[in-house]
Amino acid sequence: MSTGTNPVSPQAPLSAPLDVGFDYTRSLGPVLGRFVNALRERRIEGVRGSDGRVHVPAVEYDPVTARPLTEFVPVAEVGTVLSWSWVAEPLEGQPLPRPFAWALVRLDGADTAMLHAVDVPGPEYLRTGMRVRVRWADEPVGHIRDIACFVPEGTRSEPGPLPAPPPVAERAEGEPVSTVITPVHLRYQHSASPEESRYLRALAEGRLLGGRCPECRKVYVPPRGACPTDGVPTAEEVELPDTGIVTTFCIVNVPFLGQRIKPPYVAAYILLDGADIAFLHLVLGCEATEVRMGMRVRAAWKPREQWWTTLENIEHFEPTGEPDAAYESFAHHL
């Protein structure tokens, strides 16, 4: 690939949905463990603090003295709405798939309120001070969602269907729940900047674009709208080669959820020839222990038919076999 400059083409910025998520796993300990195991048996227990107040959900440490709390107190399945907010358009993963209210509910026998869903047909059916009762999940598993929601105390029939139960950590049958899994997801529409859009479109053609600052002459990859050093637009586009050096790196030895490469492998910052900022990518094609600072590498591209507007078109970087770059040549890029 050759280097040079390209004129800026007026194309609409790229946009795509983005989903970032993971399953958060927490060890419960003796207090929260007892709380969720009681829920699995369709019971609710709070814990008494040094000032006599009963906390529901149970808390591990006294909010007054910070000492561990150990006195458990059973409370009722009915309570009072202290405040609420209507959710007209529920999001995926929320307690109910239909409009509902988030409410602070103080159960009888408790002195603190818990946040949970109240299932009613509309906001006109809600008021502060109304009495509600627990609607239990069909199959409790030892999770706060064993309380599927609250419904008005006088409701005789249960409202519509409930969402699927939350995931649970593996355990032997009958064994107490000691961990909970909470899926965490962030879904939004990401719109790339005009500069980033041109960079992504170039990747779909097998080209790497940077943006040069007219003042300090630094080349940024991906290009930026303005130079962070001088604050001026980086209007000049620079086409860069797919060769460079490893500046810093780490060897990944620990497996994790969603991992696509078997450890050990190397994640490294690659400084392309002619660029002034490095980006993170994989270095393969050699033993992980052979990767070093200053190593010369080249992009290993996926087959042309798999290219689209993403840096994943480069499957990884691999050694070129050329002599290492001198430390002084990249020391200020670390």
PABADO-346887 format. One record per residue (C-alpha): x, y, z; residue number from 1; residue in one letter. Coordinates in nm, 2 decimals. Layout:
+--------+--------+--------+-----+--------+
:      X :      Y :      Z : num : residu :
+--------+--------+--------+-----+--------+
:      X :      Y :      Z : NUM :      A :
...
+--------+--------+--------+-----+--------+
***
This chain:
+--------+--------+--------+-----+--------+
:      X :      Y :      Z : num : residu :
+--------+--------+--------+-----+--------+
:   0.00 :   0.00 :   0.00 :   1 :      M :
:   0.13 :   0.34 :  -0.09 :   2 :      S :
:   0.12 :   0.67 :   0.10 :   3 :      T :
:  -0.03 :   1.00 :  -0.01 :   4 :      G :
:  -0.32 :   1.24 :   0.03 :   5 :      T :
:  -0.67 :   1.21 :  -0.08 :   6 :      N :
:  -0.94 :   1.48 :  -0.12 :   7 :      P :
:  -1.23 :   1.48 :   0.12 :   8 :      V :
:  -1.55 :   1.34 :  -0.03 :   9 :      S :
:  -1.89 :   1.47 :   0.10 :  10 :      P :
:  -2.06 :   1.15 :   0.20 :  11 :      Q :
:  -2.32 :   1.11 :   0.48 :  12 :      A :
:  -2.17 :   0.98 :   0.81 :  13 :      P :
:  -2.21 :   0.61 :   0.88 :  14 :      L :
:  -2.45 :   0.49 :   1.16 :  15 :      S :
:  -2.51 :   0.15 :   1.31 :  16 :      A :
:  -2.67 :  -0.01 :   1.62 :  17 :      P :
:  -2.42 :  -0.09 :   1.90 :  18 :      L :
:  -2.48 :  -0.35 :   2.17 :  19 :      D :
:  -2.24 :  -0.36 :   2.46 :  20 :      V :
:  -2.31 :  -0.62 :   2.73 :  21 :      G :
:  -2.19 :  -0.88 :   2.97 :  22 :      F :
:  -2.32 :  -1.10 :   3.25 :  23 :      D :
:  -2.23 :  -0.95 :   3.59 :  24 :      Y :
:  -2.17 :  -1.23 :   3.84 :  25 :      T :
:  -2.17 :  -1.15 :   4.22 :  26 :      R :
:  -2.09 :  -1.36 :   4.52 :  27 :      S :
:  -2.36 :  -1.30 :   4.78 :  28 :      L :
:  -2.21 :  -1.37 :   5.12 :  29 :      G :
:  -2.42 :  -1.47 :   5.43 :  30 :      P :
:  -2.66 :  -1.17 :   5.44 :  31 :      V :
:  -2.76 :  -1.13 :   5.08 :  32 :      L :
:  -2.74 :  -1.51 :   5.04 :  33 :      G :
:  -3.00 :  -1.56 :   5.31 :  34 :      R :
:  -3.22 :  -1.29 :   5.15 :  35 :      F :
:  -3.23 :  -1.45 :   4.80 :  36 :      V :
:  -3.26 :  -1.80 :   4.94 :  37 :      N :
:  -3.57 :  -1.69 :   5.13 :  38 :      A :
:  -3.71 :  -1.54 :   4.81 :  39 :      L :
:  -3.66 :  -1.88 :   4.65 :  40 :      R :
:  -3.89 :  -2.01 :   4.92 :  41 :      E :
:  -4.13 :  -1.72 :   4.86 :  42 :      R :
:  -4.05 :  -1.55 :   5.19 :  43 :      R :
:  -3.91 :  -1.20 :   5.25 :  44 :      I :
:  -3.66 :  -1.13 :   5.52 :  45 :      E :
:  -3.51 :  -0.80 :   5.63 :  46 :      G :
:  -3.23 :  -0.73 :   5.87 :  47 :      V :
:  -3.24 :  -0.51 :   6.18 :  48 :      R :
:  -3.00 :  -0.23 :   6.23 :  49 :      G :
:  -2.85 :  -0.08 :   6.55 :  50 :      S :
:  -3.12 :   0.19 :   6.55 :  51 :      D :
:  -3.40 :  -0.08 :   6.54 :  52 :      G :
:  -3.50 :  -0.01 :   6.17 :  53 :      R :
:  -3.56 :  -0.32 :   5.95 :  54 :      V :
:  -3.39 :  -0.29 :   5.61 :  55 :      H :
:  -3.55 :  -0.46 :   5.31 :  56 :      V :
:  -3.38 :  -0.56 :   5.09 :  57 :      P :
:  -3.13 :  -0.68 :   5.36 :  58 :      A :
:  -2.81 :  -0.48 :   5.39 :  59 :      V :
:  -2.48 :  -0.63 :   5.50 :  60 :      E :
:  -2.35 :  -0.35 :   5.71 :  61 :      Y :
:  -2.53 :  -0.11 :   5.95 :  62 :      D :
:  -2.57 :   0.23 :   5.79 :  63 :      P :
:  -2.52 :   0.39 :   6.13 :  64 :      V :
:  -2.23 :   0.20 :   6.28 :  65 :      T :
:  -2.09 :   0.02 :   5.97 :  66 :      A :
:  -2.08 :  -0.31 :   6.17 :  67 :      R :
:  -2.20 :  -0.64 :   6.01 :  68 :      P :
:  -2.57 :  -0.71 :   6.06 :  69 :      L :
:  -2.69 :  -1.05 :   6.17 :  70 :      T :
:  -3.05 :  -1.02 :   6.31 :  71 :      E :
:  -3.29 :  -1.13 :   6.04 :  72 :      F :
:  -3.66 :  -1.03 :   6.06 :  73 :      V :
:  -3.95 :  -1.17 :   5.85 :  74 :      P :
:  -4.17 :  -0.91 :   5.68 :  75 :      V :
:  -4.50 :  -0.93 :   5.50 :  76 :      A :
:  -4.57 :  -0.97 :   5.13 :  77 :      E :
:  -4.79 :  -0.66 :   5.13 :  78 :      V :
:  -4.69 :  -0.30 :   5.16 :  79 :      G :
:  -4.74 :   0.06 :   5.06 :  80 :      T :
:  -4.63 :   0.26 :   4.76 :  81 :      V :
:  -4.43 :   0.56 :   4.87 :  82 :      L :
:  -4.36 :   0.71 :   4.53 :  83 :      S :
:  -4.37 :   0.59 :   4.17 :  84 :      W :
:  -4.29 :   0.67 :   3.80 :  85 :      S :
:  -4.47 :   0.54 :   3.50 :  86 :      W :
:  -4.28 :   0.35 :   3.22 :  87 :      V :
:  -4.49 :   0.39 :   2.90 :  88 :      A :
:  -4.24 :   0.21 :   2.68 :  89 :      E :
:  -4.05 :  -0.07 :   2.86 :  90 :      P :
:  -3.70 :  -0.15 :   2.75 :  91 :      L :
:  -3.58 :  -0.50 :   2.68 :  92 :      E :
:  -3.47 :  -0.67 :   3.00 :  93 :      G :
:  -3.70 :  -0.47 :   3.23 :  94 :      Q :
:  -3.93 :  -0.66 :   3.47 :  95 :      P :
:  -4.24 :  -0.65 :   3.25 :  96 :      L :
:  -4.28 :  -0.64 :   2.87 :  97 :      P :
:  -4.58 :  -0.41 :   2.90 :  98 :      R :
:  -4.62 :  -0.05 :   3.04 :  99 :      P :
:  -4.57 :  -0.06 :   3.42 : 100 :      F :
:  -4.45 :   0.16 :   3.71 : 101 :      A :
:  -4.13 :   0.17 :   3.90 : 102 :      W :
:  -4.22 :   0.22 :   4.26 : 103 :      A :
:  -4.07 :   0.25 :   4.61 : 104 :      L :
:  -4.26 :   0.00 :   4.82 : 105 :      V :
:  -4.23 :  -0.03 :   5.19 : 106 :      R :
:  -4.34 :  -0.37 :   5.31 : 107 :      L :
:  -4.53 :  -0.42 :   5.63 : 108 :      D :
:  -4.28 :  -0.48 :   5.90 : 109 :      G :
:  -4.00 :  -0.30 :   5.72 : 110 :      A :
:  -3.88 :   0.06 :   5.77 : 111 :      D :
:  -3.71 :   0.11 :   5.43 : 112 :      T :
:  -3.85 :   0.09 :   5.08 : 113 :      A :
:  -3.75 :  -0.13 :   4.80 : 114 :      M :
:  -3.76 :  -0.04 :   4.43 : 115 :      L :
:  -3.96 :  -0.27 :   4.21 : 116 :      H :
:  -4.22 :  -0.29 :   3.94 : 117 :      A :
:  -4.59 :  -0.24 :   3.99 : 118 :      V :
:  -4.82 :  -0.40 :   3.73 : 119 :      D :
:  -5.14 :  -0.20 :   3.66 : 120 :      V :
:  -5.32 :  -0.12 :   3.34 : 121 :      P :
:  -5.23 :   0.25 :   3.34 : 122 :      G :
:  -5.10 :   0.54 :   3.56 : 123 :      P :
:  -5.45 :   0.63 :   3.66 : 124 :      E :
:  -5.46 :   0.31 :   3.87 : 125 :      Y :
:  -5.16 :   0.43 :   4.08 : 126 :      L :
:  -5.14 :   0.66 :   4.37 : 127 :      R :
:  -4.90 :   0.73 :   4.65 : 128 :      T :
:  -5.02 :   0.54 :   4.96 : 129 :      G :
:  -5.19 :   0.26 :   4.77 : 130 :      M :
:  -5.16 :  -0.10 :   4.90 : 131 :      R :
:  -4.98 :  -0.36 :   4.69 : 132 :      V :
:  -4.88 :  -0.72 :   4.73 : 133 :      R :
:  -4.61 :  -0.94 :   4.58 : 134 :      V :
:  -4.67 :  -1.14 :   4.27 : 135 :      R :
:  -4.42 :  -1.43 :   4.29 : 136 :      W :
:  -4.24 :  -1.57 :   3.98 : 137 :      A :
:  -4.38 :  -1.90 :   3.86 : 138 :      D :
:  -4.05 :  -2.07 :   3.93 : 139 :      E :
:  -3.84 :  -1.89 :   4.20 : 140 :      P :
:  -3.46 :  -1.94 :   4.15 : 141 :      V :
:  -3.30 :  -1.73 :   4.43 : 142 :      G :
:  -3.30 :  -1.38 :   4.27 : 143 :      H :
:  -3.46 :  -1.04 :   4.34 : 144 :      I :
:  -3.68 :  -1.12 :   4.04 : 145 :      R :
:  -3.84 :  -1.40 :   4.23 : 146 :      D :
:  -4.06 :  -1.11 :   4.32 : 147 :      I :
:  -4.19 :  -1.08 :   3.96 : 148 :      A :
:  -4.37 :  -0.75 :   4.04 : 149 :      C :
:  -4.62 :  -0.60 :   4.28 : 150 :      F :
:  -5.00 :  -0.58 :   4.21 : 151 :      V :
:  -5.28 :  -0.39 :   4.39 : 152 :      P :
:  -5.36 :  -0.57 :   4.71 : 153 :      E :
:  -5.72 :  -0.64 :   4.62 : 154 :      G :
:  -5.63 :  -0.80 :   4.28 : 155 :      T :
:  -5.79 :  -1.14 :   4.25 : 156 :      R :
:  -5.65 :  -1.26 :   3.92 : 157 :      S :
:  -5.29 :  -1.23 :   3.81 : 158 :      E :
:  -5.23 :  -0.99 :   3.51 : 159 :      P :
:  -5.06 :  -1.09 :   3.19 : 160 :      G :
:  -4.76 :  -1.32 :   3.13 : 161 :      P :
:  -4.42 :  -1.27 :   3.29 : 162 :      L :
:  -4.08 :  -1.26 :   3.11 : 163 :      P :
:  -3.84 :  -1.55 :   3.13 : 164 :      A :
:  -3.66 :  -1.59 :   3.46 : 165 :      P :
:  -3.31 :  -1.45 :   3.50 : 166 :      P :
:  -3.00 :  -1.68 :   3.44 : 167 :      P :
:  -2.86 :  -1.85 :   3.75 : 168 :      V :
:  -2.52 :  -1.98 :   3.84 : 169 :      A :
:  -2.47 :  -2.35 :   3.82 : 170 :      E :
:  -2.51 :  -2.54 :   4.15 : 171 :      R :
:  -2.61 :  -2.88 :   4.27 : 172 :      A :
:  -2.98 :  -2.95 :   4.32 : 173 :      E :
:  -3.09 :  -2.83 :   4.66 : 174 :      G :
:  -2.77 :  -2.63 :   4.72 : 175 :      E :
:  -2.82 :  -2.28 :   4.85 : 176 :      P :
:  -2.78 :  -1.99 :   4.61 : 177 :      V :
:  -2.44 :  -1.83 :   4.66 : 178 :      S :
:  -2.40 :  -1.62 :   4.35 : 179 :      T :
:  -2.63 :  -1.42 :   4.12 : 180 :      V :
:  -2.59 :  -1.34 :   3.75 : 181 :      I :
:  -2.72 :  -1.00 :   3.63 : 182 :      T :
:  -2.71 :  -0.94 :   3.25 : 183 :      P :
:  -2.60 :  -0.58 :   3.18 : 184 :      V :
:  -2.66 :  -0.44 :   2.83 : 185 :      H :
:  -2.63 :  -0.10 :   2.67 : 186 :      L :
:  -2.79 :  -0.07 :   2.33 : 187 :      R :
:  -2.78 :   0.25 :   2.13 : 188 :      Y :
:  -2.74 :   0.39 :   1.77 : 189 :      Q :
:  -2.38 :   0.50 :   1.71 : 190 :      H :
:  -2.32 :   0.77 :   1.45 : 191 :      S :
:  -1.96 :   0.80 :   1.33 : 192 :      A :
:  -1.81 :   1.14 :   1.26 : 193 :      S :
:  -1.75 :   1.24 :   0.90 : 194 :      P :
:  -1.37 :   1.17 :   0.95 : 195 :      E :
:  -1.44 :   0.84 :   1.11 : 196 :      E :
:  -1.69 :   0.75 :   0.84 : 197 :      S :
:  -1.43 :   0.81 :   0.56 : 198 :      R :
:  -1.18 :   0.60 :   0.76 : 199 :      Y :
:  -1.43 :   0.31 :   0.78 : 200 :      L :
:  -1.52 :   0.33 :   0.41 : 201 :      R :
:  -1.16 :   0.32 :   0.32 : 202 :      A :
:  -1.12 :   0.00 :   0.53 : 203 :      L :
:  -1.39 :  -0.16 :   0.32 : 204 :      A :
:  -1.15 :  -0.10 :   0.03 : 205 :      E :
:  -0.85 :  -0.23 :   0.21 : 206 :      G :
:  -0.70 :   0.11 :   0.28 : 207 :      R :
:  -0.59 :   0.27 :   0.61 : 208 :      L :
:  -0.66 :   0.65 :   0.64 : 209 :      L :
:  -0.52 :   0.89 :   0.89 : 210 :      G :
:  -0.58 :   1.26 :   0.94 : 211 :      G :
:  -0.29 :   1.52 :   0.96 : 212 :      R :
:  -0.29 :   1.83 :   1.17 : 213 :      C :
:  -0.18 :   2.13 :   0.96 : 214 :      P :
:   0.00 :   2.29 :   1.26 : 215 :      E :
:   0.19 :   2.01 :   1.44 : 216 :      C :
:   0.18 :   1.77 :   1.14 : 217 :      R :
:   0.08 :   1.47 :   1.36 : 218 :      K :
:  -0.11 :   1.20 :   1.18 : 219 :      V :
:  -0.40 :   1.05 :   1.38 : 220 :      Y :
:  -0.54 :   0.70 :   1.31 : 221 :      V :
:  -0.84 :   0.69 :   1.31 : 222 :      P :
:  -0.86 :   1.05 :   1.19 : 223 :      P :
:  -1.01 :   1.31 :   1.42 : 224 :      R :
:  -1.22 :   1.61 :   1.35 : 225 :      G :
:  -0.96 :   1.83 :   1.53 : 226 :      A :
:  -0.61 :   1.79 :   1.66 : 227 :      C :
:  -0.62 :   1.75 :   2.04 : 228 :      P :
:  -0.29 :   1.93 :   2.06 : 229 :      T :
:  -0.36 :   2.24 :   1.85 : 230 :      D :
:  -0.74 :   2.24 :   1.83 : 231 :      G :
:  -0.75 :   2.29 :   1.45 : 232 :      V :
:  -0.93 :   2.07 :   1.20 : 233 :      P :
:  -0.73 :   1.77 :   1.06 : 234 :      T :
:  -0.86 :   1.83 :   0.71 : 235 :      A :
:  -0.57 :   1.65 :   0.53 : 236 :      E :
:  -0.62 :   1.28 :   0.48 : 237 :      E :
:  -0.32 :   1.06 :   0.46 : 238 :      V :
:  -0.32 :   0.70 :   0.33 : 239 :      E :
:  -0.09 :   0.49 :   0.54 : 240 :      L :
:   0.08 :   0.15 :   0.48 : 241 :      P :
:  -0.03 :  -0.16 :   0.67 : 242 :      D :
:   0.31 :  -0.20 :   0.83 : 243 :      T :
:   0.43 :  -0.07 :   1.16 : 244 :      G :
:   0.58 :  -0.15 :   1.50 : 245 :      I :
:   0.46 :  -0.28 :   1.83 : 246 :      V :
:   0.49 :  -0.01 :   2.09 : 247 :      T :
:   0.35 :  -0.17 :   2.41 : 248 :      T :
:   0.17 :  -0.50 :   2.45 : 249 :      F :
:   0.03 :  -0.75 :   2.70 : 250 :      C :
:   0.00 :  -1.13 :   2.69 : 251 :      I :
:  -0.35 :  -1.25 :   2.77 : 252 :      V :
:  -0.34 :  -1.57 :   2.97 : 253 :      N :
:  -0.67 :  -1.56 :   3.15 : 254 :      V :
:  -0.98 :  -1.69 :   2.96 : 255 :      P :
:  -1.30 :  -1.49 :   2.98 : 256 :      F :
:  -1.66 :  -1.50 :   2.85 : 257 :      L :
:  -1.69 :  -1.45 :   2.48 : 258 :      G :
:  -1.31 :  -1.50 :   2.41 : 259 :      Q :
:  -1.25 :  -1.60 :   2.05 : 260 :      R :
:  -0.88 :  -1.69 :   2.07 : 261 :      I :
:  -0.73 :  -1.95 :   2.30 : 262 :      K :
:  -0.48 :  -1.80 :   2.55 : 263 :      P :
:  -0.20 :  -1.72 :   2.55 : 264 :      P :
:  -0.21 :  -1.45 :   2.29 : 265 :      Y :
:  -0.09 :  -1.09 :   2.25 : 266 :      V :
:  -0.29 :  -0.76 :   2.24 : 267 :      A :
:  -0.06 :  -0.48 :   2.13 : 268 :      A :
:  -0.06 :  -0.12 :   2.04 : 269 :      Y :
:   0.04 :  -0.09 :   1.67 : 270 :      I :
:   0.20 :   0.23 :   1.54 : 271 :      L :
:   0.16 :   0.23 :   1.16 : 272 :      L :
:   0.45 :   0.37 :   0.96 : 273 :      D :
:   0.38 :   0.74 :   0.92 : 274 :      G :
:   0.13 :   0.77 :   1.20 : 275 :      A :
:   0.17 :   0.94 :   1.54 : 276 :      D :
:  -0.08 :   0.75 :   1.74 : 277 :      I :
:  -0.11 :   0.37 :   1.80 : 278 :      A :
:  -0.42 :   0.16 :   1.80 : 279 :      F :
:  -0.49 :  -0.17 :   1.97 : 280 :      L :
:  -0.49 :  -0.50 :   1.78 : 281 :      H :
:  -0.39 :  -0.86 :   1.79 : 282 :      L :
:  -0.04 :  -0.99 :   1.72 : 283 :      V :
:  -0.03 :  -1.35 :   1.60 : 284 :      L :
:   0.19 :  -1.55 :   1.38 : 285 :      G :
:   0.45 :  -1.62 :   1.65 : 286 :      C :
:   0.47 :  -1.74 :   2.00 : 287 :      E :
:   0.33 :  -1.49 :   2.25 : 288 :      A :
:   0.66 :  -1.48 :   2.43 : 289 :      T :
:   0.84 :  -1.37 :   2.11 : 290 :      E :
:   0.65 :  -1.04 :   2.09 : 291 :      V :
:   0.85 :  -0.74 :   2.20 : 292 :      R :
:   0.85 :  -0.36 :   2.19 : 293 :      M :
:   0.98 :  -0.23 :   1.85 : 294 :      G :
:   0.89 :  -0.55 :   1.66 : 295 :      M :
:   0.81 :  -0.49 :   1.30 : 296 :      R :
:   0.46 :  -0.62 :   1.20 : 297 :      V :
:   0.23 :  -0.63 :   0.90 : 298 :      R :
:  -0.15 :  -0.65 :   0.87 : 299 :      A :
:  -0.29 :  -0.99 :   0.79 : 300 :      A :
:  -0.61 :  -0.91 :   0.60 : 301 :      W :
:  -0.92 :  -1.13 :   0.58 : 302 :      K :
:  -1.03 :  -1.25 :   0.24 : 303 :      P :
:  -1.16 :  -0.96 :   0.02 : 304 :      R :
:  -1.51 :  -1.09 :   0.02 : 305 :      E :
:  -1.53 :  -1.05 :   0.40 : 306 :      Q :
:  -1.43 :  -0.68 :   0.40 : 307 :      W :
:  -1.68 :  -0.42 :   0.52 : 308 :      W :
:  -1.66 :  -0.09 :   0.72 : 309 :      T :
:  -1.46 :  -0.22 :   1.02 : 310 :      T :
:  -1.10 :  -0.26 :   1.15 : 311 :      L :
:  -1.19 :  -0.63 :   1.18 : 312 :      E :
:  -1.10 :  -0.65 :   0.81 : 313 :      N :
:  -0.75 :  -0.69 :   0.95 : 314 :      I :
:  -0.76 :  -1.03 :   1.13 : 315 :      E :
:  -0.44 :  -0.96 :   1.31 : 316 :      H :
:  -0.08 :  -0.83 :   1.27 : 317 :      F :
:   0.21 :  -1.07 :   1.23 : 318 :      E :
:   0.59 :  -1.02 :   1.24 : 319 :      P :
:   0.76 :  -0.91 :   0.91 : 320 :      T :
:   1.10 :  -1.05 :   1.01 : 321 :      G :
:   1.27 :  -0.71 :   0.97 : 322 :      E :
:   1.50 :  -0.57 :   1.24 : 323 :      P :
:   1.33 :  -0.42 :   1.54 : 324 :      D :
:   1.29 :  -0.04 :   1.55 : 325 :      A :
:   1.51 :   0.15 :   1.79 : 326 :      A :
:   1.34 :   0.24 :   2.11 : 327 :      Y :
:   1.42 :   0.61 :   2.06 : 328 :      E :
:   1.21 :   0.60 :   1.74 : 329 :      S :
:   0.88 :   0.53 :   1.92 : 330 :      F :
:   0.95 :   0.63 :   2.28 : 331 :      A :
:   0.74 :   0.94 :   2.26 : 332 :      H :
:   0.44 :   0.73 :   2.12 : 333 :      H :
:   0.41 :   0.52 :   2.43 : 334 :      L :
+--------+--------+--------+-----+--------+
***
